[in-house]
Amino acid sequence: MRRTFIALAMVLASVSAGAQAISTPPNGDNQRSSVTQHIGLVKVTVDYNSPDVHGPDGADRRGKIWGTLVPYGAPDDPFGTCTECPWRAGANENTVFTVSHDVKVEGQPLPAGAYGLHMIPGQEDWTVVFSKNSASWGSYYYDAKEDALRVKVKPSKAEYNEWLTYEFIDRRPDKATVALKWEDLQVPLTITVDNATDLHLAAIRNDLRGAKGFSWNNWVTAAQYALQAKRPNDALEFADVAVNRQFVGQENFQTLNTLAAAQDAAGKTADAAATRERAINHRTAGPFEIHAYGRQLLNQGKKEDALRVWELNAKRNPNQWPVHVGLSRGYSAAGRYKDALKHAKLALAQAPDEVNKTALAAGIKKLEAGQDWN
């Protein structure tokens, strides 16, 4: 009989160990939730179970969450192996914080990876713990030896949240702030990416090693990003390929103008001037391209150069839109309001849409009053 009981127990244990979870509701009806935010190329995700202020029995626990349901400090727990246990920062299984690249959290480095997210609440300060163990149930088996990082943060008052929620409350190109929000409290955590530009440039370079690198347009886009990011040497490298590399480069207004901008940014002023001359005199330079270049010069305060470009545009593309617009702006900047008014009226007759008509009408009023309309 004893052997039969042992054999049956072993069979039951075997069946239990091999059983697959079925689709029952989560324990305590604490629904699974997830929030993701990209910081440039960096992907940050928080996966968590979300309890509510009203308990499973409907009891209103408002005012009893912090310090009672979630105790202050890190008390010992009778279940599991943990002593000085932090809070699981959610319900049920570990709250998991995943980041695709190395980042800084509250100014401290955290490598790419998945972490069990725990918190030690306090009345003034909280400690946020990132554990290398992200696969446990709650904090019952938390071990401080597995900590990857601990940071201090300040909680603050927040709008009422019935459900525990993680929300990205601030988003910028190189950083974001995620906050745990529950009841009347929020706990913010700032994640920064110090090398966002380096990550983008590395990804761009990797893209250009493949099929995307056979298009001069992509090299122009890469150069323009590098210029925007104030990386003139990278911009110059990309722009040079767009013009000159065999089987890839193509000399046209766009590639030459981009190369000129990169040369300017790299301090090669004379080269930039020569390249721009090639650009505006190239056969691919149409009325819109030349007009846009004139606007660029005018915005830089180079009034005489802008007028010269717009006069060239009028000579090469007479009576085309937006040639008269450029002449009007150029003469206006030079204080030649009578000439500017003449070309503004000609431009108004050619205007292709209401937006341009409205802008020109406003410009005409200023010119008639003897004012610059730029």
Phi, psi and omega in degrees: 000317181297319179296320179299317180296316180297316180297317179296319179298319179295320178297313180298319179297320180295315179298317181297317182294327183269358185289145175264145180296141176258169191274063175272161179298157179294153181303128180072010184057030176274094190294147176291140178220161180206143175224138181229140175221137174263136171246091190064238179272354183273127180255125180241127181228139171240119176253131187204164170258137194248101175281167178241164181297320175279123185292176179304333178270004179090357182293136179279116183255015179298134184087353180238012180283299187274123181093346180239284177299315173252100186290152173288151180081198182230081183287160172291152179238132183290341181263146178079201185245001186282137166239148186053064189272126171285169177278146183287358178060035181167214178227164174060232184296172177309139161287130187244124177255119183238134179226135189279339181224167174298137180222182168240137176245119185051038176084359181251139184290139175225118180293160175303143178152185178248134185227142168288125183261121180232160179220146174247101184289149173217163181289335179247309182239151172242149171252126178257128186245130174251112182260141177293344176267111181247010189244014182271172172264112180061215181247013187297333180243022178300139178227119182301336179295341180268005180299134170264329183195145169231135177224154178261138177222164179251124174284162178210165177293149179215168173298155184295133175234113178296318182258138173299128187222143168254130185220138175275110188263353177211131184223122179225170183300332184237007177197162177208154178241123175255138181234134165282128179234127176202140184056240183249024188230148169227148180235101184275150182218118185262129181246126181240149177240100185290333187247038183302317180295319178299320180296317179296316181295321178296318179293320178297314179298321178294320177300318186285352176282343181257209184299329180296338181283356179267008178246122179297332179301320181291326176291324175296314179301318178298317180296319181293323175297315181298323177296315179299324181276003180061047174241075188298325182292319176295318180299318180295319178298311181296316183293324179296319177298318182301331180266318198246341187290137180298138179071351183240308186292152177213130178274113175211179184302316185294314181292320180292319180295322177293318178299319179299317179297320179293319178297319177300313182295330180273004178085009180267070189297315182295318178298320181297318180297318180293320180292323179294323176299318177297322182294309185286343177262001181285149183297339180276357181278102179269181183300323180290318181297314181293320178299315180297322178295320176299318178299321179299315179295319180296319178296335178274001180084009181266075188295315183294319179295320179297315180296321179298318180294318181291328175292324175296319179298319179293324179290320184277327184231066187298136172062028176254150174286132006250043185301314182293331176299313180298315179299319179298316179293319180296313179293325178296316179297330179275359180083010180266071190294329179295312177297320181297319181296319179302312184284332176295321179291322176295320179294321180300322179292336181262351189306130187276349184204171184293327180299312180292322179298318180296316180296318180292320178299320178294321178295320179299318179299318179295316181296320178296335178268006179075035181238148175291133182259006178283000000 
